[in-house]
Amino acid sequence: LPYYGPFDALGFTYDRGKVTLMGSVYGLGVKRAAEQAVKRAPGVDEVVNKIDELPASQFDDELRWQTFFAIYTNDCLSRCAPAGSLSTWVLQDAGLGTQPMGAFPIHIIVRGGRVTLVGTVDNEADKRVAEIAARGVPGTFGVDNQLTVKSSR
């Protein structure tokens, strides 16, 4: 999914040929592209697409970008970002439907001013620092930290 980014979060379940897609997407066309990609996978007979497309909102867009920069420019979390400078991560036009390019471990879902953090981090400290960074963004109504910590096995 070339347009899947840190403002999207997808998951799925599989049961005897039936795949149920879930999550939230900001990127335009990501919901449909995800369904089409899964339909082509071997062993898939049926796809139920329960992906939520986030509504357009200038307020939420600003929170997405502010939260992104608060997390990925944080000294403790900057190592989580893909290699390269901020200028290589960000599309030139930060308008509706665009988001940073690259594989980011922390996904930022914003709906109605509420931020949900989804993904995997290295340790509990990273999880807490990401939440603190997100809570520090002005205008945020709340943060739901659903980040998981990698297993140390």
Disulfide bonds with the S-S distance in Angstrom:
none
